[in-house]
Amino acid sequence: MDVAPPRLAEGQFRVDKAYAAAHFGKSLFWQTGELLLAFFLTEVAGLPPMAMGAVVATSLLASAASDLLVGRFWRNSLASVAGAAHLQWQGAWVAAIALIGLFSTGHLPQHAKLPFALALALMFRVGYSVYDVPQNVLLSLATRTSAARSRIASVRVAVSSLAGVCLALAIVPLLQEQPHQERALRFMLLTVLLAVLAIASAACLRHVLIHARATPGPRASERADAPLHTLPVPLLLAMFFVLLVGAPLFAKLEPYFVGHVLRSSLWGGALLLGGALGTLAAQPLMQLLLARQPRLPVIFACSLILMLVALAWWQLAPAVWAAIACAMAMGLAGGVLGMTLWAAFADAVAGRSPLQAGVAFGLLTATSKSALACGAWWLGHWLSGLDYRGEDSAQLATMMAAGPALAAAGCLLLAGGAWWVPRKTEGMRA
């Protein structure tokens, strides 16, 4: 009888727990780059907004390229569960060392900050590619059914939002005014803690997936199910790109909004937690109601809700309670949308050869990071033209609404077109 490696979402709680813990550690790094890095570079390291945008955008583009290279040149390692588990552990070490160095930029002389930040940001993003792509590949490689991929996709987003909650609680004190050197030291110590957690969880996943007892492999008649209908990969890549150009601007601007508009650690903490808790609540909703629904209607509905909530934020943000409610609703809609897109992509890849999984997920993350790079450049360009610490601070709320609203509108158009074109074709044939 042939044997198979440990599988996700098949009752092996130890395996599922190790994967969730490893994704939590990786998400701490990702959330740090999304929620904190831009704020750190301008408000702690003292870089101009345009320089910040250049550092973040350039490093993300480098990461996009390295995602493609990882998927291509390590495709043999990424074709097996054990190979992917070992590779993500190696990437965790590189990313951890680089992240600590990047967040030590605040202690350097002014003339050295920009080149040092750029070099360490590049190292961090490239290391993160080696960390990220193998874990993403496991979503297709270590699952057998569409339902399992839906469950693991929802767990990933829930764990990521839990990492966001933890990070929000940790950084609220760092957003308050304090002596520069003390603030810079606290940021660096926080990244040391994050690095320890990431490396430990990646090592745990490596141990479990490589050394756990193998389970009997399925007979040919019991092989992984083939979903009745999978969305085209180019359509999913376009949706990821459109969504990630604009939607993350809300989270990137939250620390600025807290520091320069709310000016309250209590309300600021509530706002930061609101979005993360909304995303966390998306997991049971996805699990109970939406996991077995066709992907396209869920994408359409969540995009519509996200757009409407972003517009509500634009109108209601001056009222703190309403702003917190909008942040939670945005986290909920965005969380379900993200889970559904990831599950849909995993469905599409699962029907292909394992040797293609690394390339496919490398292409996905490269697309995502290219979109994030465009958003980061836009953010730096926009902030450089504003006195966002003073009289123009009210415009932060407008920018926070514009990004998600435009991104959701783009996803709506893509989803609507994907639904309409096949039906139009069928009608013409009839």
N, C-alpha and C positions, 0 to 999 in steps of 0.2 A: 504493500500500500504506500502510495506517495504521501509525503508530509508537506504541510504548508506552514508558513511562519505565523506568529500570533496575528489575530485579526481584530480590527476595531469594531465596536458596536455589535459584538456577538456573544455577550455575556462574560467575557474575560475582564472582570473589573480591574484587575491589576494593570492590564494593558491600557484600558481606557483612561485610568487614573494617571498613568505615567505620561500618556499623550497630552492629556489636559494640563498637567503640571508643566510639561515642556512648552506647550503653547502659551501658558501663562507667563513663563519666563521670557519667551520671545516677544510676547505682546508688551511687556514692560519696556523693552528696548524700542519697539515700534511706537508706543504711546509717548515715550520720551522724545523721540524724533518729531512726532506730530504735534504734541501738546506743549512741549517745553523748549525745544531747541531754538526756534525763532526768537522767543522771548528772552532766552538766556543770552543769545548772541548780541541782541540790541541793548538790553537793559542791564546785563551783568558784565559781559565782555566789552561792551561799549562800541560795537561795530555800527556804522551807519546802516540804515534800512536797506539801501541798495546792495551793500556788501553782504549783509545777511542773506538777502534774496539770491545773490550770486553763489554763496557758499552752499546753501540748501539746494538750489536748483542744479548746480554743477554736480554735487555729490549724488543727487537722485538720478541724474542722467548716467553717471558712471555706474551706479547700482543697476540701472536698467540694462546697460551693456553687459555687466558681469552676470546678471541673471541669465541672459542668453548664453553666455560662455559656460556657466555652470551646467545649464541644461544640456549643452552640446558635448562638452569635453568630459563630463562625468556621467554621461548617459548610461554607461554600464553599471556604475555604482548605484545610480538612481533607478535601475531596473529591478533591484531587489530591496526588500524591507531592511535587511541587515546593513547593506551598503548605504542606504539613505540615513539610517539611524547613526552610523558612525560619522558620516559627513556632516550632519547637522551639529554634532558635538564639537567637531573641529572648528566649524564656523562660529560657534558660540564663544570660543576662546578668543578668536581674532576680533570679533565685534566687541567683546567686553573690554579688552585692553584698549582698543581705539576709543570707545565711548568715555572711559575714564580720562584718557588724554584730552579728548575734545572738551570735556567739561572742566578741565584745568586751565583753559584759555584765559579765564579772568585773572589769573595770577601773573600773566606775562606782561612785559613792556608793550606799550601801545603799538609800536612799529612791527612787533612780531606777531600780533594777534591774528591778523587776517591770513597770512601764509600758513601759520600753524593750524588755525581752525580749518582752513581748506584742506590741508594735507590729512589731518586726522578725520575730518568728515568723509573724505574719499576712502580712507582705510576702513572706517566704520561701515560705510554703505557696502563696500565690496565684501567685507567679512560677513555682513548681514545677509548678503546673497547666498553665501555658502551655508549659512544657518537657516535661511528661510525656505529656499527652494526644496531641499530634501523633506522638510516637515510638510510642505504643501503637497508634494508628490504622494506622501503616505495617505492622503485623503482619497486617492484613487487606488493606490497600490495595495493598501491594507484593508480595503473594504470589498464586499462582494455584491451588495445590492444597492439599489437607488435609495431605499429607506435608510440603510446604514449611512450612506453618504449625507442624507438630510440630517440625521441625528448628529453626526460628527461635525457637520458644518454649523449646526446650531450650537453645539458645545463650544466650538472654536470662537464664535462671536460672543457667547456668554462669558467665556473665560477672558477674552480680550476686554470686554466691558468691565469685568471684575478687576482686571489689571488697571483699567482706567480709574475705577473707584479708589483703589489703593494709592495710585499715583496722585490723584486729586487731593486725597487726605494728606499725603506727604508734602505736597508743594504749596498748599495754602499758606503756611507760615513763611515760605520763601518769597512770596509775592509782596509781603509787607516791607515797608521802608526799613533799612538797617544798614550799618556800616558796610562799605563795599567789600573789604577783605573777608569779613565774617560771612557775608552773603555768598561770595564766591566759594568759600570753603564748604559751606553747607550744600551747595549744589554739587560739588565734587564728591563729598561723602555720600550723598544720595546715590550717585551713579556707581560708587563702589558697592553699595548694598545691592543695587539692581544687578550688577555684574555677577556677584556671588550667587544670587538666586537663579539667574539665567544659566550659568555654567552647571550648577548642581542639578537643575531640572533636566537639562540636556543630557547630562551624564546618566541620570536615572532612566530616561527613555532609551538611551543607547544600551544600557545593561538589560533592560526588560526585553527589548525587541531582539537582541542578539542571543541572550542566554536563557530566555524563557523556554519552557518545554513546548516543542512544536505540537500543533494540533493536526488531526487527520485531514488530509486534503479532500475536497469534494470530488465525487465521481463526475464524469463528463455530463451526466444528466442533471447534476446539481450545481453546475458552474454558475458564476455570477449572472444575475439577471441582466437582460438588455432592455433598457427603458423603451417604452413604446414610441416615444418621440423625444428627441434631444434637440435643443436649439443649436443653430449653426455657430461654430467657434468664432468666425469673424463678427457676428452680431454680438456675442457675449463680450468679446474684446472691445468692441465699440462702446458698449454700455459701461464697462469698467472704466474706460478712458473718460467718457463724458462725466460720469458720476464723480470720479476722483479729481478731475480738474477743479471742480467747484465746491463740492460738499465738505471736504476737510478744512476749508477756510474758516468755517464756524469754530471748530476746535482750536485752530491755530490762533484765532483772535480772542478766544475766551480769556486767556491771562491778561491781555491788554485791556479788555473790557472790565475785568475785575480790578486791575490796578489803577486804571485812569478814569473809569466812569463810576463804578460802584464804590470804590475806595472803602470797602468793608470786608474784612476777612470772613465774617459770619455769612453774609449774603453771597460773597464770592465763592466760599466753600460750598454753599447750597447749590449755586448755579453749576459749578463744576461737577458736583455729584449728580445733579439732576439728569444731565445728558448720559452719564455713565450708567445710572440706574435704569433709565429708559431703555438703553441697549440691553442691559441685563434682563429686563422683563421681556425682551423679544424672544428669548430662548424658549420659555415654556409655551408662548403663543405659537411659535414655529413648530414646536414638538407636538402640541395637542391639536392644532387646527389646520396648519398649512403644509405639513411635511408631505402629505400625499396628494396635494393639489397640483394641477398643471403649473409649470413654472411661469409661463408668460403672463397669465392673469394676475398672479401675485406680484410680479415685477411692475405691471401697469398700475395696480391699485396702490402699492407702496410708493411709487414715484409720484402719483397724484397727491397722496396724503403728505409726503415730504414737501412738495411744492407749496401746498396750502399752509402747512405749519410754518414754513420759512416766511411766507408773506404775513402770517399772524405775528411772528416774532418782530418783523419790521414795524408793525403798528403798535405792538404792546410792550416792547422791550423796556421803555422807561418805567413801567410798573413791575417791580421786582418779582412778585408772586406770579404774575402772568408770564414773565420771562422764564422763570424756573419751570413752569408748566409746559411752555413751548419747547424748552430744551429737552425735557423728558419725552415729549411727544416726538421730537425730531430724532432722539436716540432710538425710540421704539420703531419708528418707520424706517429709519436708516439701517437699524440692526436687522430687521426682517428682510429688507432689500438686499443687504450684503450677504446674509445667509443664503438667500435664494439664488443669487448670482453665483456664489461659490459652489453650491450644490449642483446647479445646472452645468457649470463648467466641468466639475468632477464627473457628472454623468456622461458628458461628451467625450472626455478623455478615457473613461473606464472601458469603453468599447474598442479601444485601440491597443496596439502592442505595448507591453511594458517599457520597451526601449524608447517609445515616443513620449512617455509620461514626463520625463525630465525636461525635454524640449518644449512640450506644451505648457507646462507650468512655468518654465523660464520665460516663455513668450508672454504669459499672462502677467507675471510680476514685472517684467520689463515694460509692458504697456501701462500698468498701474503706476509705476514709478516715473515714467515719462509724463504721465498726466499730473502727478504730484509736483514734478519739477516745473511744469508750466504754471501750476497754481502758486508755487513758491516764488517764481519770478514775478508774477502778477502782484502778489502780496507785497514784495519788497518795493516794486515800482510804485504801488499805490501809497504805501506808508511814507515813502520818501517825499511825497508831495503834500503831506499833511502835518499839521502840528497836533498829532494824535495825543500828546501828553497834556495839551492845553485846550485852546478854544475849538479845535476840530474833533475833540474826543467823541462828540455825539455821533459823528459819522461812522464810528466803529460798528454800531448796531446795524446800520444800513449795509455795510460790507458783509457782516455776518449773515444777513438774510440773503443778499444777492447771490453768493456762491452756491448754497444749497438749492435755492429756487431755480436758478438757471440750469444747474446740473440735473435736477429732477425733471425739468421741462424737456431737456435733451433725451433723457431716458424714456420719458413718455412718448416722444416722437418715434424713437427707435422701436419701442414695444408696440406702439400702434401700427407702425409700418410693417413690422414682422407679422402681426396678426392680419392685417388687411391684404397684403400682397398675395399670400397663398389662397385666400378666399376669392380674391379677384380673379386669380388664375383658374381656380376650379370653376368659377362662374362662367368664364369665357369658354372653357372646355365643354361645359354642359350645354 
